[in-house]
Amino acid sequence: MRNKFIICAFILGNSLCFAQAQTSSNYKIVNKIHLDGDQKWDLLFSDDQAGRLYVSHGDRVQVVDEAKGELVGQVLGLKGVHGIAVAPEFNKGFISTKNDNMVTIFDTRTFETLKTVAVGKSPDAILYDAFSKKVFVFNGHSNNANVIDPSNNNMVATVDFTGNPELSVTDGKGKIYVNLESASAIAVINSTTYKVEHVWPIAPGEEPTGLALDNETQRLFTVCANKLMMVLNAENGAVITKLPIGGKADGAAFDPVLKRAYSSNGEGTLTIVQESTGDKFSVIETLPTQTGAKTIAINQLTHHVYLPTANSEPVQAGEKSKLAPGSFIVLDIMAQ
Protein backbone atom coordinates (compact mmCIF):
# COMPACT_ATOMS: atom_id res chain seq x y z
CA MET A 1 0.00 0.00 0.00
CA ARG A 2 2.85 2.40 0.82
CA ASN A 3 4.54 1.88 -2.55
CA LYS A 4 1.25 2.26 -4.37
CA PHE A 5 0.61 5.57 -2.62
CA ILE A 6 4.06 6.89 -3.46
CA ILE A 7 3.67 6.02 -7.12
CA CYS A 8 0.22 7.64 -7.27
CA ALA A 9 1.27 10.80 -5.46
CA PHE A 10 4.67 11.46 -6.95
CA ILE A 11 4.79 9.77 -10.35
CA LEU A 12 1.26 9.95 -11.69
CA GLY A 13 0.20 12.97 -9.69
CA ASN A 14 -2.63 13.95 -7.37
CA SER A 15 -5.15 14.16 -10.21
CA LEU A 16 -5.03 10.41 -10.75
CA CYS A 17 -5.54 9.75 -7.04
CA PHE A 18 -8.58 12.01 -7.16
CA ALA A 19 -9.96 10.18 -10.19
CA GLN A 20 -9.55 6.84 -8.43
CA ALA A 21 -11.39 8.16 -5.37
CA GLN A 22 -14.25 9.38 -7.56
CA THR A 23 -15.01 5.90 -8.87
CA SER A 24 -15.03 4.17 -5.49
CA SER A 25 -18.62 4.83 -4.39
CA ASN A 26 -20.42 3.38 -7.46
CA TYR A 27 -23.69 5.28 -7.40
CA LYS A 28 -26.26 4.01 -9.89
CA ILE A 29 -29.71 4.86 -11.21
CA VAL A 30 -31.65 1.92 -9.79
CA ASN A 31 -35.10 2.91 -11.06
CA LYS A 32 -36.84 5.37 -13.35
CA ILE A 33 -40.28 6.21 -11.99
CA HIS A 34 -42.53 7.24 -14.89
CA LEU A 35 -45.30 9.71 -14.07
CA ASP A 36 -48.10 10.96 -16.32
CA GLY A 37 -48.15 14.56 -17.50
CA ASP A 38 -46.04 16.73 -19.76
CA GLN A 39 -45.77 19.95 -17.76
CA LYS A 40 -42.72 21.50 -16.13
CA TRP A 41 -41.51 20.52 -12.69
CA ASP A 42 -39.47 22.08 -9.90
CA LEU A 43 -38.93 20.93 -6.31
CA LEU A 44 -39.77 17.60 -4.70
CA PHE A 45 -39.94 16.43 -1.09
CA SER A 46 -39.38 13.08 0.64
CA ASP A 47 -41.47 12.31 3.70
CA ASP A 48 -38.90 9.86 5.03
CA GLN A 49 -40.97 8.25 7.79
CA ALA A 50 -43.99 7.72 5.55
CA GLY A 51 -41.87 6.64 2.58
CA ARG A 52 -43.67 9.04 0.27
CA LEU A 53 -42.19 11.28 -2.39
CA TYR A 54 -44.08 14.47 -3.29
CA VAL A 55 -43.25 15.63 -6.82
CA SER A 56 -44.11 19.03 -8.33
CA HIS A 57 -45.47 18.72 -11.86
CA GLY A 58 -47.18 21.76 -13.37
CA ASP A 59 -50.79 21.77 -12.21
CA ARG A 60 -50.44 18.93 -9.73
CA VAL A 61 -48.39 17.29 -7.01
CA GLN A 62 -47.88 13.59 -7.59
CA VAL A 63 -47.36 11.38 -4.55
CA VAL A 64 -45.20 8.29 -5.00
CA ASP A 65 -44.73 5.25 -2.78
CA GLU A 66 -40.93 5.22 -2.63
CA ALA A 67 -40.61 1.49 -1.94
CA LYS A 68 -42.84 0.48 -4.84
CA GLY A 69 -42.08 3.36 -7.19
CA GLU A 70 -45.80 3.78 -7.81
CA LEU A 71 -48.22 6.71 -7.78
CA VAL A 72 -50.50 6.59 -4.71
CA GLY A 73 -52.21 9.98 -4.90
CA GLN A 74 -52.35 13.46 -6.39
CA VAL A 75 -53.22 17.01 -5.42
CA LEU A 76 -54.84 18.53 -8.50
CA GLY A 77 -56.03 21.88 -9.81
CA LEU A 78 -52.88 23.84 -8.96
CA LYS A 79 -51.29 26.73 -10.88
CA GLY A 80 -47.57 26.31 -11.35
CA VAL A 81 -46.31 24.15 -8.49
CA HIS A 82 -42.84 24.90 -7.16
CA GLY A 83 -42.38 23.55 -3.62
CA ILE A 84 -43.94 21.09 -1.18
CA ALA A 85 -43.60 20.77 2.60
CA VAL A 86 -45.23 18.33 5.01
CA ALA A 87 -46.11 18.85 8.68
CA PRO A 88 -46.55 15.23 9.84
CA GLU A 89 -48.05 15.91 13.26
CA PHE A 90 -50.81 17.97 11.63
CA ASN A 91 -51.38 15.52 8.73
CA LYS A 92 -51.05 18.49 6.42
CA GLY A 93 -49.04 19.36 3.34
CA PHE A 94 -48.28 22.79 1.89
CA ILE A 95 -47.74 23.59 -1.79
CA SER A 96 -46.39 26.85 -3.23
CA THR A 97 -47.73 27.91 -6.65
CA LYS A 98 -46.04 30.74 -8.52
CA ASN A 99 -48.68 31.50 -11.12
CA ASP A 100 -51.26 32.70 -8.58
CA ASN A 101 -49.04 33.54 -5.57
CA MET A 102 -50.77 31.03 -3.32
CA VAL A 103 -50.08 28.24 -0.86
CA THR A 104 -52.45 25.29 -1.02
CA ILE A 105 -52.90 23.37 2.23
CA PHE A 106 -53.97 19.73 1.83
CA ASP A 107 -54.72 16.67 3.95
CA THR A 108 -51.87 14.16 3.57
CA ARG A 109 -54.27 11.27 4.24
CA THR A 110 -56.85 12.09 1.58
CA PHE A 111 -54.96 14.61 -0.62
CA GLU A 112 -57.99 16.90 -0.44
CA THR A 113 -57.47 20.67 -0.38
CA LEU A 114 -58.23 22.26 2.98
CA LYS A 115 -57.47 25.92 2.32
CA THR A 116 -55.56 28.31 0.07
CA VAL A 117 -53.54 31.22 1.48
CA ALA A 118 -52.39 34.26 -0.51
CA VAL A 119 -48.67 34.93 -0.02
CA GLY A 120 -45.92 37.11 -1.52
CA LYS A 121 -44.84 37.31 -5.15
CA SER A 122 -43.58 34.15 -6.82
CA PRO A 123 -43.55 31.70 -3.88
CA ASP A 124 -40.96 29.02 -4.47
CA ALA A 125 -39.17 27.07 -1.74
CA ILE A 126 -41.26 26.07 1.27
CA LEU A 127 -40.18 24.53 4.58
CA TYR A 128 -41.81 23.08 7.68
CA ASP A 129 -39.84 23.80 10.86
CA ALA A 130 -40.70 21.25 13.56
CA PHE A 131 -39.07 23.37 16.29
CA SER A 132 -41.38 26.37 15.89
CA LYS A 133 -44.15 24.27 14.30
CA LYS A 134 -44.46 26.80 11.50
CA VAL A 135 -44.29 26.71 7.71
CA PHE A 136 -41.98 29.19 5.96
CA VAL A 137 -42.83 30.16 2.37
CA PHE A 138 -40.02 31.90 0.48
CA ASN A 139 -41.13 34.40 -2.16
CA GLY A 140 -38.59 34.99 -4.90
CA HIS A 141 -39.97 38.21 -6.40
CA SER A 142 -41.00 40.05 -3.22
CA ASN A 143 -37.77 39.20 -1.34
CA ASN A 144 -39.54 37.90 1.72
CA ALA A 145 -40.97 34.87 3.47
CA ASN A 146 -44.45 34.34 4.86
CA VAL A 147 -44.96 32.23 7.98
CA ILE A 148 -48.04 30.00 8.27
CA ASP A 149 -49.30 28.31 11.43
CA PRO A 150 -50.40 24.73 10.55
CA SER A 151 -52.62 24.53 13.62
CA ASN A 152 -55.07 27.05 12.16
CA ASN A 153 -53.80 27.50 8.56
CA ASN A 154 -53.35 31.25 9.05
CA MET A 155 -50.44 33.51 8.18
CA VAL A 156 -48.72 34.86 11.30
CA ALA A 157 -45.65 36.80 10.12
CA THR A 158 -43.56 38.10 7.21
CA VAL A 159 -39.76 38.06 7.10
CA ASP A 160 -37.95 40.52 4.78
CA PHE A 161 -34.61 39.87 3.06
CA THR A 162 -31.93 41.86 1.26
CA GLY A 163 -32.08 39.57 -1.78
CA ASN A 164 -34.33 36.98 -3.37
CA PRO A 165 -34.62 33.81 -1.28
CA GLU A 166 -33.97 30.39 -2.74
CA LEU A 167 -33.83 27.05 -0.92
CA SER A 168 -33.68 26.72 2.86
CA VAL A 169 -32.92 24.27 5.66
CA THR A 170 -33.71 24.10 9.38
CA ASP A 171 -31.46 22.92 12.20
CA GLY A 172 -34.52 21.89 14.22
CA LYS A 173 -33.28 23.97 17.14
CA GLY A 174 -34.53 27.44 16.29
CA LYS A 175 -32.50 28.47 13.24
CA ILE A 176 -33.50 28.48 9.60
CA TYR A 177 -30.92 29.11 6.89
CA VAL A 178 -31.91 30.38 3.44
CA ASN A 179 -29.87 31.17 0.36
CA LEU A 180 -30.18 34.73 -0.95
CA GLU A 181 -29.45 34.23 -4.62
CA SER A 182 -29.07 37.83 -5.82
CA ALA A 183 -27.02 38.78 -2.75
CA SER A 184 -24.74 35.70 -2.91
CA ALA A 185 -25.33 35.21 0.80
CA ILE A 186 -27.05 33.05 3.41
CA ALA A 187 -29.57 34.57 5.81
CA VAL A 188 -30.11 33.09 9.29
CA ILE A 189 -33.65 33.38 10.66
CA ASN A 190 -34.76 32.91 14.26
CA SER A 191 -37.72 30.59 13.73
CA THR A 192 -39.64 31.81 16.79
CA THR A 193 -39.05 35.58 16.60
CA TYR A 194 -39.11 35.61 12.77
CA LYS A 195 -36.10 37.95 12.76
CA VAL A 196 -33.09 37.76 10.43
CA GLU A 197 -30.16 37.45 12.84
CA HIS A 198 -27.29 37.22 10.34
CA VAL A 199 -26.53 37.56 6.65
CA TRP A 200 -23.33 35.76 5.67
CA PRO A 201 -21.50 36.29 2.35
CA ILE A 202 -20.44 33.10 0.58
CA ALA A 203 -17.71 34.43 -1.75
CA PRO A 204 -16.28 33.15 -3.99
CA GLY A 205 -19.62 31.36 -4.43
CA GLU A 206 -22.15 33.25 -6.57
CA GLU A 207 -25.94 33.07 -6.89
CA PRO A 208 -26.61 30.16 -4.51
CA THR A 209 -29.64 27.93 -4.99
CA GLY A 210 -29.63 24.55 -3.21
CA LEU A 211 -28.77 24.35 0.48
CA ALA A 212 -28.12 21.43 2.85
CA LEU A 213 -26.93 21.01 6.44
CA ASP A 214 -24.93 18.52 8.48
CA ASN A 215 -26.62 19.19 11.79
CA GLU A 216 -24.05 17.17 13.74
CA THR A 217 -20.96 19.07 12.61
CA GLN A 218 -22.85 22.30 11.89
CA ARG A 219 -21.69 22.54 8.29
CA LEU A 220 -23.74 24.17 5.54
CA PHE A 221 -23.43 23.13 1.89
CA THR A 222 -24.61 25.71 -0.63
CA VAL A 223 -24.46 25.13 -4.39
CA CYS A 224 -23.80 28.07 -6.67
CA ALA A 225 -24.25 29.19 -10.26
CA ASN A 226 -20.49 29.47 -10.79
CA LYS A 227 -20.08 25.69 -10.36
CA LEU A 228 -18.98 25.75 -6.75
CA MET A 229 -20.26 24.09 -3.59
CA MET A 230 -19.35 26.32 -0.66
CA VAL A 231 -19.02 24.76 2.80
CA LEU A 232 -19.69 27.12 5.73
CA ASN A 233 -19.67 26.94 9.50
CA ALA A 234 -23.37 27.11 10.45
CA GLU A 235 -22.52 28.72 13.80
CA ASN A 236 -20.59 31.76 12.59
CA GLY A 237 -20.81 31.80 8.79
CA ALA A 238 -17.10 31.27 8.19
CA VAL A 239 -16.31 29.81 4.78
CA ILE A 240 -14.43 26.54 5.25
CA THR A 241 -13.79 25.37 1.70
CA LYS A 242 -15.09 25.24 -1.86
CA LEU A 243 -15.58 22.24 -4.13
CA PRO A 244 -16.23 21.90 -7.89
CA ILE A 245 -19.71 20.85 -9.02
CA GLY A 246 -21.54 20.63 -12.33
CA GLY A 247 -23.33 23.40 -14.16
CA LYS A 248 -26.93 24.59 -13.64
CA ALA A 249 -27.08 23.29 -10.07
CA ASP A 250 -30.43 23.94 -8.40
CA GLY A 251 -30.58 21.53 -5.48
CA ALA A 252 -28.54 20.18 -2.58
CA ALA A 253 -29.07 17.39 -0.07
CA PHE A 254 -27.15 15.75 2.78
CA ASP A 255 -27.09 12.18 4.08
CA PRO A 256 -26.17 12.31 7.81
CA VAL A 257 -25.35 8.60 8.00
CA LEU A 258 -23.10 8.40 4.94
CA LYS A 259 -21.80 11.93 5.60
CA ARG A 260 -22.29 12.86 1.97
CA ALA A 261 -23.52 16.07 0.36
CA TYR A 262 -25.11 16.07 -3.09
CA SER A 263 -25.46 18.70 -5.79
CA SER A 264 -28.05 18.07 -8.53
CA ASN A 265 -26.81 19.73 -11.70
CA GLY A 266 -29.18 20.53 -14.55
CA GLU A 267 -26.43 19.85 -17.08
CA GLY A 268 -27.04 16.16 -16.32
CA THR A 269 -24.78 15.20 -13.43
CA LEU A 270 -24.94 14.53 -9.70
CA THR A 271 -21.91 15.67 -7.68
CA ILE A 272 -21.27 13.59 -4.55
CA VAL A 273 -19.09 15.07 -1.79
CA GLN A 274 -17.70 13.06 1.13
CA GLU A 275 -17.31 14.77 4.51
CA SER A 276 -14.48 13.37 6.65
CA THR A 277 -13.18 14.20 10.12
CA GLY A 278 -11.08 17.30 10.51
CA ASP A 279 -13.18 19.41 8.14
CA LYS A 280 -12.03 17.50 5.09
CA PHE A 281 -14.32 17.40 2.05
CA SER A 282 -13.76 15.77 -1.33
CA VAL A 283 -15.70 15.02 -4.50
CA ILE A 284 -15.86 11.23 -4.63
CA GLU A 285 -18.04 10.83 -7.72
CA THR A 286 -19.72 12.72 -10.52
CA LEU A 287 -22.60 10.55 -11.69
CA PRO A 288 -24.14 11.10 -15.14
CA THR A 289 -27.90 11.57 -14.72
CA GLN A 290 -30.00 13.31 -17.38
CA THR A 291 -30.21 16.84 -18.72
CA GLY A 292 -32.76 18.83 -16.70
CA ALA A 293 -32.34 16.81 -13.49
CA LYS A 294 -31.60 19.93 -11.44
CA THR A 295 -33.64 19.44 -8.24
CA ILE A 296 -33.22 16.80 -5.58
CA ALA A 297 -34.72 15.04 -2.58
CA ILE A 298 -33.18 12.40 -0.35
CA ASN A 299 -34.69 9.86 2.00
CA GLN A 300 -32.22 9.91 4.89
CA LEU A 301 -33.46 6.56 6.18
CA THR A 302 -33.14 4.54 2.97
CA HIS A 303 -30.37 6.68 1.38
CA HIS A 304 -32.22 6.86 -1.94
CA VAL A 305 -31.72 10.08 -3.90
CA TYR A 306 -34.45 11.35 -6.24
CA LEU A 307 -34.17 13.70 -9.25
CA PRO A 308 -37.07 14.59 -11.61
CA THR A 309 -36.54 15.31 -15.30
CA ALA A 310 -37.91 14.82 -18.81
CA ASN A 311 -36.66 14.68 -22.38
CA SER A 312 -36.80 17.67 -24.70
CA GLU A 313 -37.96 17.58 -28.30
CA PRO A 314 -35.79 19.01 -31.08
CA VAL A 315 -36.74 22.61 -31.90
CA GLN A 316 -35.81 25.14 -34.54
CA ALA A 317 -33.36 27.94 -33.80
CA GLY A 318 -35.03 30.65 -31.70
CA GLU A 319 -37.87 28.41 -30.52
CA LYS A 320 -38.51 27.58 -26.87
CA SER A 321 -37.69 24.09 -25.73
CA LYS A 322 -40.55 21.60 -25.67
CA LEU A 323 -40.91 18.56 -23.45
CA ALA A 324 -41.24 15.23 -25.18
CA PRO A 325 -44.69 13.79 -24.39
CA GLY A 326 -44.72 10.94 -21.91
CA SER A 327 -41.06 11.35 -20.91
CA PHE A 328 -41.40 12.73 -17.37
CA ILE A 329 -39.56 10.54 -14.84
CA VAL A 330 -38.03 10.60 -11.39
CA LEU A 331 -34.56 9.09 -11.25
CA ASP A 332 -34.06 6.86 -8.20
CA ILE A 333 -30.35 6.77 -7.30
CA MET A 334 -28.34 5.06 -4.58
CA ALA A 335 -24.88 3.71 -3.82
CA GLN A 336 -24.34 0.06 -4.66
NURORO-108658 format. One record per residue: residue in one letter; x, y, z of N, C-alpha, C, O in turn. Coordinates in steps of 0.2 Angstrom, whole numbers, plus 5000, padded with zeros to 4 digits. Layout:
N
AXYZXYZXYZXYZ/...
***
This chain:
336
M500449945000500050005000500450065000500350114997/R501050065004501450125004501750144997501750194995/N502050084994502350094987501850124982501950164978/K501250094983500650114978500550194979500350224974/F500550214985500350284987500850324984500750384981/I501550304985502050344983502050354975502150414972/I501950304972501850304964501350354962501450394958/C500750344965500150384964500350464965500150504961/A500550474971500650544973501250574969501150634967/F501750544968502350574965502550564958502850604955/I502350504955502450494948501850514944501950544939/L501250484946500650504942500350564943499950594939/G500450584950500150654952499550644955499150594955/N499350704959498750704963498050694959497550664962/S498050714953497450714949497250644948496650624948/L497750594947497550524946497250494953496750454953/C497550514958497250494965496550514966496150474968/F496450574964495750604964495250564960494750554962/A495550554954495050514949494950444952494350424951/Q495450414955495250344958494750354964494350304964/A494850404968494350414973493650424971493150404974/Q493550454965492950474962492550414960491950414961/T492850354958492550304956492350244961492150194960/S492550264967492550214973491850204975491650154978/S491350254975490750244978490250214974489750184977/N490250214967489850174963489050184964488750144965/Y488950254963488250264963487850244956488250244951/K487250224957486950204951486150224951485850234956/I485950234945485150244944484850174944484950134940/V484550164950484250104951483550094949483250044948/N483150154947482550154945482350214941482650264943/K481950214936481650274933480850274934480550234931/I480650314938479950314940479550354935479650424935/H479150324931478750364926478150394928477750354932/L478050454927477350494930477050524924477350554920/D476350524924476050554918476050624919476150654924/G475950664913475950734912476550754909477150734910/D476450814905477050844901477150914903477450954899/Q477050934909477151004911477851004915478150954916/K478051064916478651074919478651064927478151054930/W479251054930479251034937479751074940480151114937/D479851074947480351104950480551064956480851014955/L480351084962480551054968480150984970479650974967/L480450944974480150884977480350874984480850904986/F479950834987480050824995479950754997479450724994/S480450725001480350655003480150665010480450695015/D479550635012479350625018479650555021479350505019/D480150555024480550495025480250445029480250385028/Q479950465035479550415039478950385035478850325036/A478650415031478050395028478250355021477850315019/G478850365019479150335013478750365007478650325002/R478550425007478250455001478650514998478950555002/L478650514992478950564988478450614985478050594981/Y478450674986478050724984478350764978478850794979/V478050764972478450784966478050844963477450834961/S478350904962477950954958477950944951478450914948/H477350954948477350944941476750984938476250964936/G476951044937476451094933475851104937475851154942/D475251074936474651094939474451044944473951034947/R474951004946474850954951475450934955476050954954/V475350904961475850864965475750794965475150774967/Q476150754963476150684962476450654968477050664969/V476150604971476350574977476550504976476150464973/V477150484977477450414975477650374981477950404986/D477450314981477650264986478450254984478550224979/E478850274989479550264987479850194986480250174982/A479550144990479750074990479550044984479850004981/K478950064982478650024976478750064969478750034964/G478950134970479050174964478350184960478350184954/E477850184964477150194961476750254964476850274969/L476350284959475950344961475350314966475050264965/V475350354972474850334976474250394978473750384981/G474450444975473950504975474150564972474750574970/Q473750614971473850674968473450734971472950724974/V473750794971473450854973473350894966473850914963/L472750904964472650934957472351004958472251034963/G472351034952472051094951472451154953472251204956/L473151144953473651194955473851234949473751214944/K474151294951474451344946475151354946475351404949/G475551314943476251324943476651304950476851344953/V476651234951476851214958477651224958477951214953/H477951244963478651244964478951214970479451174970/G478551214976478851184982478351144986477751164986/I478551094990478051054994478451045001479051035001/A478051055006478251045013477751005016477151005015/V477950965021477450925025477550935032478150935035/A476950945036476950945043476650885046476050885047/P477050835048476750765049476250765055475750735055/E476450805060476050805066475350835065474850825069/F475250875060474650905058474250865052473750885051/N474650815050474350785044474150825038473650825035/K474650875037474550925032475150935028475750935030/G475050955021475550975017475451045014474851065014/F475951075012475951145009476251145003476851125002/I475951184998476151184991476251254989475751294989/S476751274986476851344984476751344976476951304973/T476351394974476151404967476351474964476051524967/K476751474960477051544957476551584953476551644954/N476151544949475751584944475151624948474851664944/D474951604954474451634957474651664964474251694968/N475251654966475551684972475151654978474951694982/M475051584978474651554983475051494987475551474984/V474851484993475051414996474351374997473851395000/T474351314994473851264995473951225001474551185001/I473551215005473651175011473151115010472551115008/F473451055011473050995009473150945015473650945019/D472650895015472650835020473150785017472950755011/T473650765020474150715018473850645018474150595015/R473250635021472950565021472450555015472350505013/T472150615013471650605008471850645002471550634996/F472350695002472550734997472050784995472150814990/E471550794999471050844998471250915000471650925005/T471150974996471351034998470951065004470251055004/L471251095009470951115015470851195015470351225017/K471351225012471351305012471851325007472351295006/T471751385004472251425000472451485004471951515006/V473051505004473251565007473651605002474151584999/A473451675002473851714997474551735001474551755007/V475051734997475751755000476051804995475751834992/G476751814996477051864992477151844985476851794983/K477551884981477651874974478151814973478651814975/S477851764968478251714966478551664971479151654972/P478051634975478251594981478651524977478351504972/D479151504981479551454978479751404983479351354984/A480251404986480451354991479951364997479751414999/I479851305001479451305006479651255011479951205009/L479651275018479951235023479551225029479251275031/Y479451165032479151155038479651155044480151115043/D479651195049480151195054479751165060479351195063/A480051105062479651065068479851105075479451085079/F480351145075480551175081479951225083479751225089/S479851275078479351325079478651305078478151335079/K478651245074477951215072477651275067477051285067/K478051295062477851345057478051325051478551295050/V477751345046477951345039478151405036477851455037/F478751405033479051465030479051455022479251415019/V478751515019478651515012479051565009478951625011/F479551555005480051605002479851624996479751584991/N479751694995479451724989480051754985480351804987/G480151734979480751754975480751824973481251854972/H480151844971480051914968479851974973479952024971/S479651954979479552004984480052004989480052044994/N480551964989481151964993480951955001481151995005/N480551915002480251905009480051825010480051785005/A479851815016479551745017478951765022478951805026/N478451725020477851725024477851665029478051605027/V477551665035477551615040476851595041476451635043/I476751535041476051505041476051455047476451415048/D475451465051475451425057474951365055474351375053/P475251295055474851245053474251225057473851185055/S474251245063473751235068473051265066472551235067/N473151325063472551355061472551375053472051415051/N473051365050473151375043473151455041473051475036/N473351495046473351565045474051595045474551565048/M474151645041474851685041474951725047474451755050/V475551715050475651745056476251795056476351835061/A476651795051477251845051477451845044477351805039/T477851905042478251905036478951925038479151965042/V479451895034480151905035480451935029480351915024/D480751995030481052035024481852015023482152005028/F482052015017482751995015483052055011482752095008/T483752055010484052095006484252074999484552104995/G483952014998484051984991483451934990483051914995/N483451904984482851854983483051784986483551754985/P482651754990482751694994482651634989482251634984/E483051584990483051524986482951464991482451474995/L483251414991483151354995483351365003483851405004/S483051335007483251345014483251275018483151225015/V483551275024483551215028483551245036483751295037/T483251195040483151215047483651165051483851105049/D483951195057484351155061483851115066484151075070/G483251135066482751095071482851125078482651095083/K483251175079483451205086483251275086483551315091/G482951305081482751375081483051425076482951485076/K483551395072483851425066483551405059483551345058/I483451445055483351425048483751465044483851525044/Y484151435039484551465034484251465028483951415025/V484351515024484051525017484651555013484951605015/N484651535007485151565002484751624999484151624998/L485151684999484951744995485351744989485951764988/E484951724983485351714977485651784974486251784973/S485251834974485551894971486051924975486451964973/A486051914982486551944986487151894987487651914990/S487151834984487651784985487851784993488451794995/A487351764997487351765004486951715007486451685003/I486951695013486551655017486251695023486651725027/A485551695023485251735029485051685034484951625033/V485151705041484951655046484351685050484451745052/I483851655050483251675053483151645060483251575061/N482951675065482651655071481951625070481551665068/S481851565071481151535069480651545073480051535072/T480751575079480251595084480151675084479551695086/T480651715083480551785083480451805076480151865075/Y480551765071480451785064480951845062480751885057/K481551845065481951905064482651875060482851815062/V482851915055483551895052484051915057484151975058/E484451865059484951875064485651885061486051925064/H485751855055486451865052486251865044485851835042/V486751895040486751885033487551875032487951915033/W487651815029488351795028488551785021488251755017/P489051825019489351815012489651755011489851725015/I489551725004489851655003490351664998490551614995/A490651724996491151724991491751674992491951664998/P492051644987491951664980491251634977491251634971/G490851594981490251574978489751624976489751684979/E489451614970488951664967488251634966488251584963/E487751674967487051654966486951584968486751544964/P486851574975486751514977486051494977485551534977/T485951424976485251404975485051344980484751364985/G485351284979485251234984485651244990486151264990/L485351214996485651225002485551155007484951135007/A486051135010485951075014486451085021486851135021/L486251045026486551055032486750985035486350945035/D487350985038487550935042487450955049487851005052/N486950935053486750965059487150945065487150975070/E487550885064488050865069488650905069488850925074/T488950915063489550955063489451035062489951075062/Q488851055061488651125059488951145053489351195054/R488951115048489251135041488651145036488251095035/L488651195033488151215028488551195021489051215020/F488151175016488351165009487851205005487251185004/T488151255001487751294997488051284990488651294989/V487551274985487851264978487651324974487151354975/C488151344970488151404967488151404959488351354956/A487951464956487951464949488651464945488651444940/N489151484949489851474946490151414947490751404948/K489751354948490051284948490451274954490951244954/L490251304960490551294966490051274972489451294972/M490251224976489951204982490351244988490951224989/M490051284991490351324997490151285003489551275004/V490651275007490551245014490651295019491251325019/L490151305024490251365029490051335036489751285036/N490351365041490251355048489551385049489451445048/A489051335051488351365052488251395059487751425060/E488851405063488751445069489051515068488751555072/N489451525064489751595063489851615056490051675055/G489651575051489651595044490351595041490351615035/A490851575044491451565041491551515035491251465036/V491851535030491851495024492451445025493051465027/I492351385025492851335026493251305020493851305020/T492851295015493151275008492651285003492051295004/K492951264997492551264991492651204987493251174987/L492151174983492251114979491951124972491451164972/P492251094967491951094961491351054960491251004962/I490851084956490151044955490051054948490351094944/G489451024945489251034938488951104937488751134942/G488751114931488351174929487651174930487351114930/K487351224931486551234932486351194938485751164938/A486751204943486551164950485951204953485951264953/D485451174955484851204958484651164964484151184967/G484951114967484751084973485351054976485851034973/A485251044983485751014987485450974992484850984994/A485750914994485550875000486050845004486650845001/F485950825010486450795014486250725017485650725020/D486650675017486550615020486950615027487550605027/P486550615033486950625039487250555041487750555045/V487050495038487350435040487950425036488550405038/L487950435029488450425025488950485025489550475022/K488750545028489150605028489350625021489850635019/R488850625017488950645010488450705008487850705010/A488650755004488250805002488250794994488650774991/Y487650814992487450804985487350874981486950914984/S487550884975487350944971487050914965487350874961/S486350924964486050904957486150964952485951024953/N486450944947486650994941486250984935486250924932/G485951034933485451034927485851014921485450994916/E486451014921486850994915486750924914486950894908/G486550884919486550814918487050774922487250724920/T487250804928487650764933487450774940487050814942/L487650724944487550734952488250734955488650684954/T488450784958489050784962489050764969488550784972/I489450714971489450684977490050704981490650684979/V489950734987490550754991490550724998490050715001/Q491150694999491150655006491450705011491950745010/E491150705017491350745023491750695027491550645029/S492350715029492850675033492950715039492850775040/T493250685044493450715051493950765049494350765044/G494050815053494550865053494350915047494750955044/D493650925046493450975041493750965034494051005031/K493750895032494050885025493450865021493050825023/F493450885015492850875010493150855003493650895001/S492950815000493150794993492650764989492150734991/V492650784982492250754977492450684976492950674974/I491950634978492150564977491850534971492050484968/E491350574968491050544961490650604958490350644961/T490650594951490150644947489750594943490050564938/L489150584945488750534942488350564936488050614937/P488450534930487950564924487250544926487050484928/T486850594925486150584926485750594920485650554916/Q485450654919485050674913484950744913484850774918/T485050774907484950844906484250864909483750834908/G484250924913483650944917483550924924483150944927/A483950874926483850844933484250894938484750874940/K483950944939484251004943484051004950484351034954/T483450974952483250974959483250904962483350854958/I483250904969483450844972483050834979482850884982/A482950774980482650754987483050694989483250654985/I483150684996483450624998483050595004482750635008/N482950535004482750495010483250475014483650435013/Q483350515020483950505024483950435028484450415031/L483350395028483350335031483550275026483850225028/T483350285020483450235015484050245011484350205007/H484250315011484850335007484750344999485250344995/H484150334997483950344990483950424989483650464993/V484150444983484150504980483750514974483750464970/Y483350564974482850574969482950634965483050694968/L482850634958482950684954482450684948482450634945/P482050734947481550734942481750764936482250814936/T481550744930481750774923481350744918480950704919/A481450764912481050744906481550764900481950804900/N481350724894481750734888481450804885480850824886/S481850834881481650884876481650864869482050824867/E481150894866481050884858481550934855481650984857/P481750914849482150954845481751014842481151004841/V482051074843481651134841482151174836482751164835/Q481751214832482151264827482551314831482351334837/A483051344828483351404831482851454833482451484829/G482951484839482551534841481851514845481551554848/E481751454844481151424847481251404855481851384856/K480751404859480751384866480851304866480551274862/S481151284871481251204871480551184873480151214876/K480451114870479751084872479951014875480350984873/L479550994880479550934883479350874878478750884875/A479650824878479450764874478850734878478950714884/P478250724875477750694878477850624881478150584878/G477650614887477650554890478350534893478550474895/S478850584894479550574895479650594903480250584905/F479150614906479350644913479450584918479150534918/I480050584921480250534926480550564932480750614932/V480650524937481050534943481550484943481450424944/L482250504943482750454944482850444951482850484955/D482950374952483050344959483750324959483950274956/I484150354963484850344964485050324970484850344975/M485550274971485850254977486550224976486750204970/A486950224981487650194981487550114981487050084985/Q487950084977487850004977488349974981488449914982/
***
